[in-house]
Amino acid sequence: MKLVGKLVSVFRIAAGLTQAQLADRVGLQVETIASIEQGRRALLPDLARQLDRLLETKGALETAVENMPEVDLIPAWAEQYMDLEREALALSWYDNQVVPGLLQTEAYARAVFRNRVPVFSEEKIEDQTTGRLERQEILRRSEPPTISFVIWEPVVRLQLVDDEQHAEQLRHLRTCAALPGICLQVLPLHRRTHAGLNGPFILLETPDYQHVAYSETQRGSLLVSDRDEVSILSQKYAMLRAQALNPEDTVGLLDQLLGEQ
């Protein structure tokens, strides 16, 4: 990302533009341009094409983005994704392992980090838990993003915490399901069709209407900007929503699980 960011800086200066002037011409915040040039934020394909036209760089930025080394696509601690999440217009989130981070209670989040192997220190667990809870501020923005969650039923039944804390997490899911702009659906165990067997992923729409995807594996994370790959995941998500319980029945399932506590 640093190499691509440096190219943006070199081409911008050659065109006689300041960061503020370039940001104004492409309809972005100046901080966004600065982050790209410093290698802290990915240059996504749509913006690369727009900059190539504006700076008359004959497709150099688009080519650089398309051929970025794979190692640059795996952001340390998923910082690149979280930067995008913070400003997202919309998120579509499928999880089959744990409750999505934006919906976790403090006790649940702490339990997730405590189960990590190799183990985190207590200090690291607290830092990670605090960071996860801070991410949830986007749900309380004056203009929150539109967020759809599909969660596989084993996730809401998995008990990483004690009975009282598990009930707290279920109640929290029910509360979040009622927030403006949030749609929560559970994919039930009895379904014989399941479009998400390959694992969890997130689809994201940026403030400049670009679409990217994000997924995590055992040993890393991957930000996906290739249009074909994003399209495939979008198709999977559409199918998952059709296979899942509707929002009202999802709340009914949560009530049923709470009644079993």
C-alpha positions in Angstrom: 0.0 0.0 0.0 2.9 2.4 0.7 4.2 2.1 -2.9 0.7 2.8 -4.4 0.3 5.7 -1.9 3.7 7.1 -2.9 2.6 7.0 -6.6 -0.5 8.9 -5.8 1.6 11.6 -4.1 4.1 11.8 -7.0 1.4 12.1 -9.6 -0.6 14.6 -7.6 2.4 16.9 -7.1 3.3 16.5 -10.8 -0.2 17.7 -11.6 0.3 20.8 -9.4 -2.4 19.9 -6.9 -2.5 20.0 -3.2 -4.0 17.2 -1.2 -7.0 19.4 -0.5 -7.5 20.3 -4.1 -7.3 16.6 -5.2 -9.8 15.7 -2.4 -12.2 18.4 -3.6 -12.0 17.2 -7.2 -12.8 13.6 -6.4 -15.4 14.4 -3.6 -13.4 13.0 -0.7 -12.1 14.3 2.6 -8.5 15.6 2.6 -7.8 13.1 5.4 -8.7 10.2 3.0 -6.2 11.4 0.4 -3.5 11.8 3.1 -4.2 8.3 4.4 -3.9 6.8 1.0 -0.6 8.7 0.2 0.8 7.6 3.6 0.0 3.9 2.9 -2.5 3.7 5.8 -5.6 3.2 3.6 -6.0 1.1 0.4 -6.5 2.8 -2.9 -9.6 1.0 -4.2 -10.0 0.2 -8.0 -12.8 2.7 -8.7 -10.9 5.5 -7.1 -7.7 4.5 -8.9 -9.5 4.7 -12.2 -10.9 8.1 -11.3 -7.5 9.4 -10.3 -5.9 8.1 -13.5 -8.4 10.1 -15.5 -8.0 13.2 -13.4 -4.2 13.1 -13.2 -3.8 11.8 -16.8 -1.6 8.9 -15.6 -2.6 6.5 -18.4 -3.9 3.7 -16.1 -0.8 3.6 -13.9 -2.6 3.6 -10.6 -5.2 1.1 -11.7 -2.5 -1.2 -12.9 -0.6 -0.8 -9.6 -3.7 -1.6 -7.6 -4.5 -4.7 -9.7 -0.9 -6.0 -9.3 -0.4 -5.2 -5.6 1.6 -8.0 -3.9 -0.6 -10.3 -1.9 1.2 -9.5 1.3 -0.1 -5.9 1.0 -3.7 -7.3 0.9 -3.4 -8.7 4.4 -3.6 -5.7 6.8 -2.0 -5.9 10.2 -4.7 -6.5 12.9 -7.3 -5.7 10.2 -6.7 -2.0 10.6 -7.4 -1.3 6.9 -10.9 -2.9 7.2 -11.7 -1.1 10.5 -10.8 2.2 8.9 -13.4 1.5 6.2 -15.9 0.1 8.6 -15.8 3.4 10.6 -17.1 5.4 7.6 -19.2 2.7 5.8 -22.5 3.6 4.3 -23.7 -0.1 4.5 -22.5 -3.4 5.8 -23.7 -6.9 5.1 -22.2 -9.4 7.6 -22.3 -13.2 7.7 -20.8 -15.1 10.6 -20.8 -18.8 11.4 -18.2 -18.8 14.2 -18.9 -16.1 16.8 -21.4 -13.2 17.3 -20.4 -10.4 15.0 -18.0 -8.0 16.7 -20.4 -5.0 16.4 -23.0 -7.0 18.4 -20.9 -8.5 21.2 -21.3 -7.6 24.8 -18.2 -6.8 26.9 -18.2 -10.2 28.6 -18.6 -12.0 25.3 -15.9 -10.0 23.6 -13.5 -10.7 26.5 -14.3 -14.4 26.3 -13.5 -14.5 22.5 -10.1 -13.0 23.1 -9.5 -15.2 26.1 -10.0 -18.2 23.9 -7.2 -17.2 21.5 -4.3 -19.6 20.9 -1.5 -18.7 21.5 -3.0 -16.9 24.5 -3.1 -13.2 24.9 -1.9 -11.6 28.2 -4.6 -10.1 30.4 -3.5 -6.6 29.4 -3.8 -7.5 25.7 -7.3 -9.0 26.3 -8.4 -5.8 27.9 -7.0 -3.7 25.1 -8.6 -5.8 22.4 -11.9 -5.8 24.2 -11.9 -2.0 24.6 -11.1 -1.6 20.9 -13.9 -3.9 19.9 -16.5 -2.0 22.1 -15.2 1.3 20.6 -16.0 0.0 17.1 -19.6 -0.3 18.1 -19.9 3.5 18.2 -20.9 3.4 14.6 -24.3 1.9 15.7 -24.9 5.1 17.6 -23.9 7.6 14.9 -26.4 10.4 14.2 -26.7 8.8 10.8 -25.7 5.1 11.3 -24.9 2.8 8.4 -27.4 0.4 7.1 -26.3 -3.0 8.5 -27.6 -6.5 7.7 -26.5 -9.5 9.8 -27.0 -13.1 9.0 -25.7 -15.4 11.8 -25.8 -19.2 11.8 -27.8 -20.7 14.6 -24.9 -22.5 16.3 -23.4 -19.1 17.0 -26.2 -18.0 19.2 -26.3 -21.3 20.9 -22.5 -21.5 21.6 -22.0 -20.6 25.2 -18.5 -19.0 25.6 -19.6 -17.4 28.9 -21.7 -18.3 32.0 -25.5 -18.6 31.9 -26.1 -15.1 33.1 -23.7 -13.6 30.6 -25.0 -15.8 27.8 -28.5 -14.5 28.5 -27.2 -10.9 28.5 -25.7 -11.5 25.0 -29.0 -12.9 23.7 -30.9 -9.9 25.1 -28.3 -7.6 23.6 -28.9 -9.2 20.2 -32.6 -8.7 20.6 -32.0 -5.0 21.5 -29.7 -4.5 18.5 -32.3 -6.1 16.2 -34.7 -3.2 17.1 -32.1 -0.4 16.3 -32.8 1.8 13.2 -31.0 0.6 10.1 -30.2 -2.9 11.5 -31.6 -6.2 10.1 -30.8 -9.3 12.1 -31.5 -12.8 10.8 -30.5 -16.2 12.0 -29.9 -19.1 9.6 -31.5 -22.1 11.3 -29.9 -25.5 11.8 -32.7 -27.4 10.1 -32.1 -25.7 6.7 -30.8 -28.1 4.0 -29.4 -25.3 1.9 -26.6 -23.2 3.2 -24.7 -20.7 0.9 -22.1 -19.8 3.5 -20.3 -23.1 4.2 -17.0 -21.6 3.1 -16.8 -19.3 6.0 -17.7 -15.8 7.3 -17.3 -12.6 5.3 -18.4 -9.0 5.3 -19.5 -6.8 2.4 -19.0 -3.1 2.7 -20.1 0.1 0.8 -17.7 3.1 1.2 -18.8 6.8 1.3 -17.7 7.1 -2.3 -20.0 4.1 -3.2 -17.2 1.6 -3.8 -17.9 -2.0 -2.8 -15.4 -4.2 -1.1 -15.4 -7.4 0.9 -13.5 -8.6 4.0 -12.9 -12.1 5.3 -10.8 -13.6 8.1 -9.0 -16.9 8.2 -7.1 -18.8 10.9 -3.9 -16.9 10.1 -4.8 -13.6 8.5 -7.4 -11.4 7.0 -8.1 -10.4 3.4 -9.6 -7.2 1.9 -11.2 -8.0 -1.4 -11.7 -5.3 -4.0 -11.8 -7.3 -7.2 -15.3 -6.8 -8.7 -15.8 -10.4 -9.7 -14.9 -11.7 -6.2 -17.1 -9.1 -4.6 -19.9 -10.0 -6.9 -19.6 -13.7 -5.9 -19.8 -12.9 -2.2 -22.8 -10.6 -2.9 -24.6 -13.5 -4.6 -23.8 -15.7 -1.6 -25.1 -13.1 0.8 -28.3 -12.6 -1.1 -28.9 -16.4 -0.9 -28.1 -16.5 2.8 -30.7 -13.9 3.5 -33.3 -15.9 1.6 -32.3 -19.1 3.5 -32.4 -17.4 6.9 -35.3 -16.7 9.2 -37.0 -13.4 8.7 -36.3 -10.7 11.3 -39.5 -11.3 13.2 -38.9 -15.1 13.4 -35.3 -14.4 14.4 -36.5 -12.4 17.4 -38.9 -15.3 18.2 -35.9 -17.7 18.2 -34.0 -15.4 20.6 -37.0 -15.2 22.9 -37.2 -19.0 22.8 -33.5 -19.4 23.7 -33.9 -16.9 26.5 -36.8 -18.9 27.8 -34.5 -21.9 28.0 -32.1 -20.1 30.3 
